[in-house]
Amino acid sequence: MNYAEAIDFLKARTKFGINLGLGRITELLRRMGNPHLQGIKFIHVTGTNGKGSVSAMLSSILTAAGKKTGFFSSPHLHSYCERFRIDGEMIPEDELAEVLTELAPHLVAMAEEGFEPPTEFEVSTAIALCWFYKKGVEFAVMEVGMGGSIDSTNVIPAKTAIITSVSMDHMDYLGSTIAEIAEVKAGIIKEGAAVFTPCADEALTVIAEKCIKENAVLYTMPDDFGYNLNAFGFDGQYFDYESAYAEISNIYLPLLGAHQPQNASLAIAAALHNGIDEQAIRKGIAEVMWNGRIELFSREPLILIDGAHNVESMTALRNALLDYFPDRKIVAVLGMLADKEREQAMAVILPHISKAVITRPPNDRAGDWQKLANIAEAHNVPAECIEDISEAVKRGKELQGKGELLVISGSLYLIADARACLLEGK
């Protein structure tokens, strides 16, 4: 199949929805020769927020160190190929199609033999693992799709695990309490692994218990490693990394947001554990790119894009707005999936918004997307609903007065389309 056919094939598998479990992916990989068991050094990253940023930083560091590095993440912003990278470069379209062409007969055979059909995310996981093995990567940074223990990425024998945070998200699948969600995320911890986390309180208790059970070594922030912020501005920020084993001063980080030095410190701690030196760490952090996360897309006019989709990430966005734009009026284009804590998340940001345009994320879980307008108006923020994202962005720009900031935020599916519209000049 060619690339267009491959994407159609993958999209067709979304009809199988979210179906957690390791049986299908284990069987599929067995038929492909178990590429994940052939010596790749895996680093597994989970968490409610920040896992994508940490994974991107760690991948950049390992590449800077001269290690051939695979990076699997989701969802993508503009191209499916973004999910699969080696040394920062996306998989070529023809190679994605080639790997999927090799996988397809096994999917057919599984169906004929009565196996449950692998989901779109499971097939994507298999593509990543097969491609990484075929290309001879040394390290692979794998970001979970959801949770940890029964996420399809959990087939990997990772000796390094990072749990960025635990907060209320995906409760229908992961649990209704912090402890329950932490238990699912701690499922990525393997026998004898090194585990890095900033988690505290009940989440840390669950993670620590899992580490004891698996004879894993736990490193926590701030007890075992941490950071000090030195300066920040529109071009990035500078911070010091500190631990009992290493001190690295005045590291340049191009990503915005007071939470990003914490994410960078997690990546640095894991890199040091894997033998990476200071020079590569500095270079990798300085060169990291991770669009759509408190991204200052334009300075004239002022446009900020951020995939804040729950309370924790919306709090990080609010804090960034207060840090970087304390005196600006803000117009927002917003859209969130119906299975999120929308009222709580919106309550964090709305006191700082003057006008809102509510739009529909392009996802089956969008549900009653217009409800955000009612939430906005309950906070005395005038809101209008425009379903088409390009028209919503256009309207947001019309409402943006001179010197004001336009914020586009919510579901990553929304900001992907909105960012594409802005790139096309619509």
FIMARDO-609363 format. One record per residue (C-alpha): residue number from 1; residue in three letters; x, y, z. Coordinates in steps of 0.25 Angstrom, whole numbers. Layout:
<pts>
    n  res     xx     yy     zz
  NUM  ALA      X      Y      Z
...
</pts>
This chain:
<pts>
    n  res     xx     yy     zz
    1  MET      0      0      0
    2  ASN      4     14     -2
    3  TYR      4     25      9
    4  ALA    -10     30      6
    5  GLU    -15     16      7
    6  ALA     -7     13     19
    7  ILE    -14     26     26
    8  ASP    -27     21     22
    9  PHE    -24      7     27
   10  LEU    -20     13     41
   11  LYS    -32     22     41
   12  ALA    -41     11     39
   13  ARG    -36      4     51
   14  THR    -41     16     60
   15  LYS    -55      9     59
   16  PHE    -49     -1     70
   17  GLY    -48     11     79
   18  ILE    -40     10     92
   19  ASN    -38     -4     96
   20  LEU    -27     -5    107
   21  GLY    -20    -18    109
   22  LEU     -7    -25    105
   23  GLY    -12    -38     98
   24  ARG    -14    -32     84
   25  ILE     -1    -24     83
   26  THR      7    -36     89
   27  GLU      1    -46     79
   28  LEU      3    -36     67
   29  LEU     18    -34     71
   30  ARG     20    -48     73
   31  ARG     16    -50     59
   32  MET     26    -39     55
   33  GLY     38    -46     62
   34  ASN     37    -38     75
   35  PRO     45    -26     70
   36  HIS     44    -20     84
   37  LEU     52    -31     90
   38  GLN     64    -30     81
   39  GLY     73    -21     90
   40  ILE     67     -7     89
   41  LYS     69      1    101
   42  PHE     55      7    105
   43  ILE     51     19    113
   44  HIS     37     19    116
   45  VAL     29     32    120
   46  THR     16     33    126
   47  GLY      8     44    134
   48  THR     -4     52    133
   49  ASN      3     64    128
   50  GLY     17     67    123
   51  LYS     20     53    117
   52  GLY     21     58    103
   53  SER     31     70    107
   54  VAL     39     61    115
   55  SER     40     50    104
   56  ALA     43     61     94
   57  MET     55     67    102
   58  LEU     60     53    106
   59  SER     60     49     91
   60  SER     67     62     87
   61  ILE     78     59     98
   62  LEU     81     45     94
   63  THR     82     49     79
   64  ALA     91     60     83
   65  ALA    100     50     90
   66  GLY    101     42     77
   67  LYS     92     31     81
   68  LYS     82     26     70
   69  THR     69     30     76
   70  GLY     55     26     73
   71  PHE     43     34     79
   72  PHE     29     30     79
   73  SER     18     40     83
   74  SER      3     43     81
   75  PRO     -5     49     76
   76  HIS      1     57     65
   77  LEU     -1     71     61
   78  HIS     -1     72     46
   79  SER      4     58     40
   80  TYR      3     44     45
   81  CYS     18     43     42
   82  GLU     21     52     54
   83  ARG     18     40     63
   84  PHE     30     32     59
   85  ARG     44     39     59
   86  ILE     58     35     59
   87  ASP     68     46     63
   88  GLY     57     56     62
   89  GLU     54     53     48
   90  MET     40     48     44
   91  ILE     38     34     38
   92  PRO     37     36     23
   93  GLU     23     34     17
   94  ASP     28     22      8
   95  GLU     34     15     20
   96  LEU     22     17     29
   97  ALA     14     10     17
   98  GLU     25     -1     16
   99  VAL     24     -5     30
  100  LEU      9     -5     31
  101  THR      9    -13     18
  102  GLU     17    -23     26
  103  LEU      8    -23     38
  104  ALA     -5    -24     30
  105  PRO     -5    -39     27
  106  HIS     -3    -42     41
  107  LEU    -15    -33     45
  108  VAL    -23    -41     35
  109  ALA    -18    -54     40
  110  MET    -21    -50     54
  111  ALA    -36    -47     50
  112  GLU    -37    -60     43
  113  GLU    -32    -68     55
  114  GLY    -42    -61     64
  115  PHE    -33    -51     71
  116  GLU    -39    -37     75
  117  PRO    -35    -27     65
  118  PRO    -24    -18     69
  119  THR    -27     -3     71
  120  GLU    -21      8     63
  121  PHE    -12     12     75
  122  GLU     -7     -3     76
  123  VAL     -4     -3     61
  124  SER      3     10     63
  125  THR     11      4     74
  126  ALA     15     -8     66
  127  ILE     19      1     54
  128  ALA     28      9     64
  129  LEU     35     -4     69
  130  CYS     37    -10     56
  131  TRP     42      2     50
  132  PHE     52      5     61
  133  TYR     57     -9     61
  134  LYS     59     -9     46
  135  LYS     66      4     46
  136  GLY     76     -1     57
  137  VAL     73      9     68
  138  GLU     80      9     81
  139  PHE     70     16     90
  140  ALA     55     18     88
  141  VAL     47     28     96
  142  MET     33     23     97
  143  GLU     22     32    102
  144  VAL      9     24    107
  145  GLY     -4     27    100
  146  MET    -12     25    113
  147  GLY     -9     21    127
  148  GLY      2     11    127
  149  SER     -1     -3    132
  150  ILE    -10     -8    120
  151  ASP     -5      3    110
  152  SER      0     -4     98
  153  THR     14      2    100
  154  ASN     15     -6    113
  155  VAL     20    -18    105
  156  ILE     34    -12    105
  157  PRO     45    -16    115
  158  ALA     48     -2    119
  159  LYS     59     -1    130
  160  THR     57     14    131
  161  ALA     43     19    135
  162  ILE     38     34    137
  163  ILE     25     37    143
  164  THR     23     52    141
  165  SER     10     55    149
  166  VAL     -3     49    154
  167  SER    -16     56    153
  168  MET    -30     54    150
  169  ASP    -32     51    135
  170  HIS    -37     39    127
  171  MET    -45     35    139
  172  ASP    -54     25    131
  173  TYR    -42     17    128
  174  LEU    -32     19    139
  175  GLY    -40     21    152
  176  SER    -47     31    160
  177  THR    -36     35    170
  178  ILE    -22     39    170
  179  ALA    -17     26    176
  180  GLU    -25     18    166
  181  ILE    -19     26    154
  182  ALA     -5     25    160
  183  GLU     -6     10    161
  184  VAL     -9      9    146
  185  LYS      2     19    143
  186  ALA     12     12    152
  187  GLY      9     -1    143
  188  ILE     21      3    134
  189  ILE     31      0    145
  190  LYS     38    -12    142
  191  GLU     47    -21    150
  192  GLY     60    -14    154
  193  ALA     57     -1    147
  194  ALA     61     13    151
  195  VAL     49     22    153
  196  PHE     48     37    153
  197  THR     36     45    157
  198  PRO     32     59    163
  199  CYS     20     52    169
  200  ALA     16     54    184
  201  ASP      6     50    194
  202  GLU     -3     38    191
  203  ALA      2     37    177
  204  LEU     17     36    182
  205  THR     12     25    192
  206  VAL      6     17    181
  207  ILE     19     18    172
  208  ALA     28     15    184
  209  GLU     20      3    187
  210  LYS     21     -2    173
  211  CYS     36      1    173
  212  ILE     38     -8    185
  213  LYS     30    -19    179
  214  GLU     38    -19    166
  215  ASN     52    -16    173
  216  ALA     53     -3    165
  217  VAL     61      9    170
  218  LEU     52     22    172
  219  TYR     58     36    170
  220  THR     49     47    174
  221  MET     48     62    172
  222  PRO     52     70    180
  223  ASP     59     60    189
  224  ASP     68     54    179
  225  PHE     69     64    168
  226  GLY     63     78    165
  227  TYR     65     91    159
  228  ASN     66    106    161
  229  LEU     60    116    151
  230  ASN     70    127    147
  231  ALA     62    135    137
  232  PHE     51    134    126
  233  GLY     46    142    114
  234  PHE     39    141    101
  235  ASP     52    134     95
  236  GLY     52    123    106
  237  GLN     58    121    120
  238  TYR     71    118    128
  239  PHE     71    108    140
  240  ASP     81    101    148
  241  TYR     80     86    150
  242  GLU     84     80    163
  243  SER     86     66    169
  244  ALA     95     58    179
  245  TYR    102     53    166
  246  ALA    103     65    157
  247  GLU    101     80    156
  248  ILE     99     87    143
  249  SER     98    102    143
  250  ASN     90    112    134
  251  ILE     84    102    124
  252  TYR     76    109    113
  253  LEU     62    103    110
  254  PRO     55    109     98
  255  LEU     41    104    103
  256  LEU     32    114    111
  257  GLY     25    112    124
  258  ALA     30    111    138
  259  HIS     26     96    138
  260  GLN     36     93    127
  261  PRO     49     93    135
  262  GLN     43     82    144
  263  ASN     40     74    131
  264  ALA     55     77    127
  265  SER     60     72    140
  266  LEU     53     59    139
  267  ALA     59     57    125
  268  ILE     73     61    130
  269  ALA     72     52    142
  270  ALA     68     40    133
  271  ALA     79     44    123
  272  LEU     90     44    134
  273  HIS     86     31    139
  274  ASN     88     25    125
  275  GLY    102     31    124
  276  ILE    100     44    116
  277  ASP    109     55    118
  278  GLU    107     70    121
  279  GLN    111     75    107
  280  ALA    100     66    101
  281  ILE     90     70    111
  282  ARG     92     85    109
  283  LYS     91     83     94
  284  GLY     79     74     94
  285  ILE     71     83    103
  286  ALA     75     95     95
  287  GLU     71     89     82
  288  VAL     57     83     87
  289  MET     45     86     79
  290  TRP     31     83     84
  291  ASN     20     91     77
  292  GLY      6     94     82
  293  ARG     11     94     97
  294  ILE     11    109    102
  295  GLU     16    112     88
  296  LEU     17    127     85
  297  PHE     13    125     70
  298  SER     13    140     66
  299  ARG     18    153     73
  300  GLU     11    162     63
  301  PRO     -1    160     65
  302  LEU      1    153     79
  303  ILE     -4    138     77
  304  LEU     -1    127     87
  305  ILE     -5    112     85
  306  ASP     -5    102     96
  307  GLY    -12     88     97
  308  ALA    -17     90    111
  309  HIS    -28     80    113
  310  ASN    -29     77    128
  311  VAL    -28     85    141
  312  GLU    -13     83    143
  313  SER    -10     87    129
  314  MET    -19     99    129
  315  THR    -13    103    142
  316  ALA      1    103    135
  317  LEU     -5    112    124
  318  ARG    -11    122    134
  319  ASN      2    123    141
  320  ALA      9    125    128
  321  LEU     -1    136    124
  322  LEU      2    143    137
  323  ASP     17    142    136
  324  TYR     18    146    121
  325  PHE      6    155    119
  326  PRO      2    161    132
  327  ASP     -5    173    127
  328  ARG    -11    168    113
  329  LYS    -25    167    110
  330  ILE    -27    152    105
  331  VAL    -37    147     95
  332  ALA    -38    132     94
  333  VAL    -42    121     85
  334  LEU    -45    109     93
  335  GLY    -50     95     91
  336  MET    -49     82    100
  337  LEU    -54     68     99
  338  ALA    -66     64    107
  339  ASP    -59     54    115
  340  LYS    -50     64    122
  341  GLU    -53     72    135
  342  ARG    -57     84    126
  343  GLU    -64     92    137
  344  GLN    -52     91    146
  345  ALA    -42     94    136
  346  MET    -49    106    130
  347  ALA    -51    112    144
  348  VAL    -36    113    144
  349  ILE    -34    121    132
  350  LEU    -47    129    130
  351  PRO    -44    139    140
  352  HIS    -33    144    131
  353  ILE    -41    144    118
  354  SER    -49    156    113
  355  LYS    -56    149    101
  356  ALA    -57    135     96
  357  VAL    -60    127     84
  358  ILE    -64    113     86
  359  THR    -61    102     75
  360  ARG    -63     87     73
  361  PRO    -50     79     74
  362  PRO    -50     69     62
  363  ASN    -52     56     70
  364  ASP    -63     47     73
  365  ARG    -62     50     88
  366  ALA    -65     65     86
  367  GLY    -80     62     91
  368  ASP    -87     75     95
  369  TRP    -76     84     91
  370  GLN    -85     96     92
  371  LYS    -86     95    107
  372  LEU    -73    102    109
  373  ALA    -80    115    104
  374  ASN    -90    113    116
  375  ILE    -78    111    125
  376  ALA    -71    124    120
  377  GLU    -84    132    122
  378  ALA    -85    127    136
  379  HIS    -72    133    138
  380  ASN    -77    146    132
  381  VAL    -68    144    119
  382  PRO    -76    147    106
  383  ALA    -75    135     97
  384  GLU    -80    131     83
  385  CYS    -80    117     77
  386  ILE    -74    114     63
  387  GLU    -73     99     60
  388  ASP    -63    101     48
  389  ILE    -49    103     54
  390  SER    -43    111     43
  391  GLU    -55    121     44
  392  ALA    -54    121     60
  393  VAL    -39    125     58
  394  LYS    -43    135     48
  395  ARG    -53    141     58
  396  GLY    -43    141     69
  397  LYS    -34    149     61
  398  GLU    -45    159     58
  399  LEU    -48    160     73
  400  GLN    -34    162     76
  401  GLY    -31    177     79
  402  LYS    -18    184     76
  403  GLY     -8    179     86
  404  GLU    -17    168     92
  405  LEU    -13    154     92
  406  LEU    -20    143     85
  407  VAL    -20    129     92
  408  ILE    -24    116     85
  409  SER    -25    105     95
  410  GLY    -32     92     99
  411  SER    -31     78     92
  412  LEU    -18     75     84
  413  TYR    -28     71     73
  414  LEU    -33     85     73
  415  ILE    -20     93     73
  416  ALA    -14     84     62
  417  ASP    -25     89     53
  418  ALA    -24    103     58
  419  ARG     -9    103     56
  420  ALA    -10     98     42
  421  CYS    -20    109     39
  422  LEU    -10    119     44
  423  LEU      1    113     36
  424  GLU     -7    114     24
  425  GLY    -11    129     27
  426  LYS    -26    127     28
</pts>
